[in-house]
Amino acid sequence: MIKALLNGLLSIITSLLNIFLLPINALLENVFPDMSNAISTFNTFVNTYIGGTLSYFFSILPPIFRNLLVLWFTFVIAYYGIYYTYTGIIKIWSIIQKIKFW
């Protein structure tokens, strides 16, 4: 019974928020352009011009070096991903601590 009441209450709140935020949503949709065409064009460019060149370049390299190169790039991407995530969380936490009023 309580679950049904809470679900009904939350659906009413959601519909009211959708009604009140509809102008802001429409404004944001019209201000920012649709990027799907640009992403598709970039994807086609990479597959057409860069993909074949990289494939040829990697076919020249010995297999052990290719595996080490992939392992190194994986490590570098993971390291910088973790590093920037950590620094971002620390900065967000310090901003939250400065904003707190209690």
MITORFI-662965 format. One record per residue: residue number from 0; residue in three letters; x, y, z of N, C-alpha, C in turn. Coordinates in nm, 2 decimals. Example, Ala and Ser with C-alpha at 12.3 -4.5 7.8 and 13.67 -1.06 7.14 Angstrom:
<gutis>
   pos   code     n_px     n_py     n_pz    ca_px    ca_py    ca_pz     c_px     c_py     c_pz
     0    ala     1.32    -0.57     0.78     1.23    -0.45     0.78     1.32    -0.33     0.78
     1    ser     1.28    -0.22     0.71     1.37    -0.11     0.71     1.29     0.00     0.79
</gutis>
This chain:
<gutis>
   pos   code     n_px     n_py     n_pz    ca_px    ca_py    ca_pz     c_px     c_py     c_pz
     0    met     0.08    -0.12     0.00     0.00     0.00     0.00     0.09     0.13     0.00
     1    ile     0.19     0.13     0.09     0.27     0.24     0.10     0.36     0.26    -0.03
     2    lys     0.40     0.14    -0.08     0.48     0.14    -0.21     0.39     0.20    -0.32
     3    ala     0.27     0.17    -0.33     0.18     0.22    -0.44     0.16     0.37    -0.42
     4    leu     0.14     0.42    -0.29     0.13     0.56    -0.27     0.26     0.64    -0.30
     5    leu     0.37     0.58    -0.26     0.50     0.65    -0.30     0.52     0.65    -0.45
     6    asn     0.49     0.54    -0.52     0.50     0.54    -0.66     0.41     0.64    -0.73
     7    gly     0.29     0.65    -0.68     0.20     0.75    -0.73     0.24     0.89    -0.70
     8    leu     0.29     0.92    -0.58     0.34     1.05    -0.55     0.46     1.09    -0.63
     9    leu     0.55     0.99    -0.65     0.67     1.02    -0.73     0.64     1.05    -0.87
    10    ser     0.54     0.97    -0.93     0.50     1.00    -1.06     0.44     1.13    -1.08
    11    ile     0.36     1.18    -0.98     0.30     1.31    -0.99     0.41     1.42    -0.98
    12    ile     0.51     1.40    -0.89     0.62     1.50    -0.88     0.70     1.50    -1.01
    13    thr     0.72     1.39    -1.07     0.80     1.38    -1.20     0.72     1.45    -1.31
    14    ser     0.59     1.43    -1.32     0.52     1.49    -1.42     0.51     1.65    -1.40
    15    leu     0.50     1.69    -1.28     0.50     1.83    -1.25     0.63     1.90    -1.28
    16    leu     0.74     1.83    -1.25     0.87     1.88    -1.28     0.89     1.89    -1.43
    17    asn     0.84     1.78    -1.50     0.86     1.79    -1.65     0.78     1.91    -1.71
    18    ile     0.67     1.94    -1.65     0.59     2.05    -1.70     0.66     2.18    -1.67
    19    phe     0.71     2.20    -1.55     0.78     2.32    -1.52     0.91     2.34    -1.59
    20    leu     0.98     2.23    -1.62     1.11     2.24    -1.68     1.11     2.22    -1.83
    21    leu     0.99     2.21    -1.89     0.98     2.20    -2.03     1.03     2.32    -2.11
    22    pro     1.01     2.45    -2.07     1.07     2.56    -2.14     1.23     2.56    -2.13
    23    ile     1.28     2.52    -2.02     1.43     2.52    -2.01     1.48     2.41    -2.10
    24    asn     1.42     2.29    -2.10     1.46     2.18    -2.18     1.45     2.22    -2.33
    25    ala     1.34     2.28    -2.37     1.33     2.33    -2.51     1.44     2.43    -2.55
    26    leu     1.47     2.52    -2.46     1.57     2.62    -2.48     1.71     2.55    -2.50
    27    leu     1.74     2.46    -2.41     1.87     2.39    -2.42     1.88     2.31    -2.55
    28    glu     1.77     2.25    -2.59     1.77     2.17    -2.71     1.79     2.25    -2.84
    29    asn     1.74     2.38    -2.83     1.75     2.46    -2.95     1.88     2.54    -2.95
    30    val     1.94     2.56    -2.83     2.07     2.64    -2.83     2.19     2.55    -2.87
    31    phe     2.19     2.43    -2.83     2.30     2.34    -2.87     2.27     2.26    -2.99
    32    pro     2.37     2.26    -3.09     2.34     2.19    -3.21     2.34     2.04    -3.20
    33    asp     2.28     1.97    -3.29     2.28     1.83    -3.30     2.42     1.78    -3.35
    34    met     2.49     1.70    -3.27     2.63     1.66    -3.30     2.64     1.53    -3.37
    35    ser     2.52     1.46    -3.39     2.53     1.33    -3.45     2.59     1.33    -3.59
    36    asn     2.56     1.43    -3.67     2.61     1.44    -3.80     2.76     1.46    -3.80
    37    ala     2.81     1.55    -3.71     2.95     1.57    -3.70     3.03     1.45    -3.65
    38    ile     2.97     1.38    -3.56     3.03     1.26    -3.51     3.04     1.15    -3.62
    39    ser     2.94     1.14    -3.69     2.93     1.04    -3.81     3.04     1.08    -3.91
    40    thr     3.05     1.21    -3.94     3.15     1.25    -4.04     3.29     1.23    -3.99
    41    phe     3.32     1.25    -3.86     3.45     1.23    -3.80     3.48     1.08    -3.80
    42    asn     3.38     1.00    -3.77     3.40     0.85    -3.77     3.43     0.80    -3.91
    43    thr     3.37     0.85    -4.01     3.40     0.81    -4.15     3.54     0.86    -4.19
    44    phe     3.58     0.98    -4.15     3.71     1.03    -4.18     3.82     0.94    -4.12
    45    val     3.80     0.90    -3.99     3.90     0.82    -3.92     3.90     0.68    -3.99
    46    asn     3.79     0.62    -4.02     3.79     0.49    -4.08     3.85     0.49    -4.22
    47    thr     3.83     0.60    -4.29     3.87     0.60    -4.43     4.02     0.63    -4.44
    48    tyr     4.07     0.74    -4.37     4.20     0.78    -4.39     4.30     0.74    -4.29
    49    ile     4.26     0.74    -4.16     4.36     0.70    -4.06     4.36     0.55    -4.03
    50    gly     4.25     0.49    -4.04     4.24     0.35    -4.01     4.33     0.26    -4.09
    51    gly     4.33     0.28    -4.22     4.42     0.21    -4.31     4.56     0.23    -4.29
    52    thr     4.60     0.36    -4.26     4.74     0.39    -4.23     4.79     0.32    -4.10
    53    leu     4.71     0.33    -4.00     4.75     0.27    -3.87     4.76     0.12    -3.89
    54    ser     4.66     0.06    -3.96     4.67    -0.09    -3.99     4.79    -0.13    -4.06
    55    tyr     4.83    -0.05    -4.16     4.96    -0.08    -4.23     5.08    -0.06    -4.14
    56    phe     5.08     0.04    -4.06     5.19     0.07    -3.97     5.21    -0.04    -3.87
    57    phe     5.10    -0.09    -3.81     5.10    -0.19    -3.71     5.14    -0.33    -3.77
    58    ser     5.11    -0.35    -3.90     5.14    -0.48    -3.96     5.29    -0.48    -3.98
    59    ile     5.36    -0.37    -3.99     5.51    -0.37    -4.01     5.58    -0.41    -3.88
    60    leu     5.52    -0.37    -3.77     5.59    -0.40    -3.64     5.58    -0.55    -3.60
    61    pro     5.69    -0.59    -3.53     5.68    -0.73    -3.48     5.57    -0.75    -3.38
    62    pro     5.52    -0.88    -3.37     5.40    -0.90    -3.28     5.43    -0.88    -3.14
    63    ile     5.55    -0.91    -3.09     5.58    -0.88    -2.94     5.58    -0.73    -2.92
    64    phe     5.64    -0.66    -3.00     5.64    -0.51    -2.98     5.50    -0.45    -2.99
    65    arg     5.42    -0.51    -3.08     5.28    -0.46    -3.09     5.20    -0.49    -2.96
    66    asn     5.22    -0.61    -2.90     5.16    -0.64    -2.77     5.21    -0.55    -2.66
    67    leu     5.34    -0.52    -2.66     5.39    -0.43    -2.56     5.34    -0.29    -2.58
    68    leu     5.33    -0.25    -2.70     5.28    -0.11    -2.73     5.13    -0.10    -2.68
    69    val     5.05    -0.20    -2.71     4.91    -0.20    -2.67     4.91    -0.20    -2.51
    70    leu     4.99    -0.28    -2.45     4.99    -0.29    -2.30     5.04    -0.15    -2.25
    71    trp     5.14    -0.09    -2.31     5.18     0.04    -2.26     5.07     0.15    -2.27
    72    phe     5.01     0.15    -2.39     4.90     0.25    -2.41     4.78     0.23    -2.31
    73    thr     4.75     0.10    -2.28     4.65     0.07    -2.19     4.69     0.12    -2.05
    74    phe     4.81     0.10    -2.01     4.86     0.14    -1.88     4.86     0.29    -1.87
    75    val     4.90     0.36    -1.98     4.90     0.51    -1.97     4.76     0.57    -1.96
    76    ile     4.67     0.51    -2.04     4.53     0.56    -2.04     4.47     0.53    -1.90
    77    ala     4.49     0.41    -1.84     4.44     0.38    -1.71     4.50     0.47    -1.61
    78    tyr     4.63     0.50    -1.61     4.70     0.58    -1.51     4.64     0.72    -1.51
    79    tyr     4.64     0.78    -1.63     4.59     0.92    -1.64     4.44     0.93    -1.61
    80    gly     4.36     0.82    -1.64     4.22     0.82    -1.61     4.20     0.82    -1.46
    81    ile     4.28     0.74    -1.39     4.27     0.73    -1.24     4.32     0.86    -1.18
    82    tyr     4.43     0.91    -1.23     4.49     1.04    -1.18     4.39     1.15    -1.19
    83    tyr     4.33     1.17    -1.31     4.24     1.29    -1.32     4.11     1.27    -1.25
    84    thr     4.07     1.14    -1.24     3.95     1.12    -1.16     3.97     1.15    -1.01
    85    tyr     4.09     1.11    -0.96     4.12     1.14    -0.82     4.14     1.29    -0.80
    86    thr     4.21     1.36    -0.88     4.22     1.50    -0.86     4.08     1.57    -0.88
    87    gly     4.00     1.53    -0.97     3.87     1.58    -0.98     3.78     1.56    -0.86
    88    ile     3.79     1.44    -0.80     3.71     1.42    -0.68     3.76     1.50    -0.56
    89    ile     3.89     1.52    -0.55     3.95     1.60    -0.45     3.91     1.74    -0.46
    90    lys     3.91     1.80    -0.58     3.87     1.93    -0.61     3.72     1.95    -0.58
    91    ile     3.64     1.86    -0.62     3.50     1.87    -0.60     3.47     1.86    -0.45
    92    trp     3.54     1.78    -0.37     3.52     1.77    -0.23     3.57     1.90    -0.16
    93    ser     3.67     1.96    -0.21     3.72     2.08    -0.14     3.62     2.20    -0.17
    94    ile     3.56     2.20    -0.29     3.45     2.30    -0.32     3.33     2.27    -0.24
    95    ile     3.29     2.15    -0.22     3.18     2.12    -0.13     3.20     2.16     0.01
    96    gln     3.33     2.14     0.06     3.36     2.18     0.19     3.36     2.33     0.21
    97    lys     3.39     2.41     0.10     3.39     2.55     0.11     3.25     2.61     0.10
    98    ile     3.16     2.53     0.03     3.02     2.58     0.02     2.94     2.55     0.14
    99    lys     2.97     2.44     0.22     2.89     2.40     0.33     2.87     2.52     0.43
   100    phe     2.75     2.52     0.48     2.71     2.63     0.58     2.71     2.58     0.72
   101    trp     2.73     2.45     0.74     2.72     2.40     0.88     2.85     2.36     0.94
</gutis>
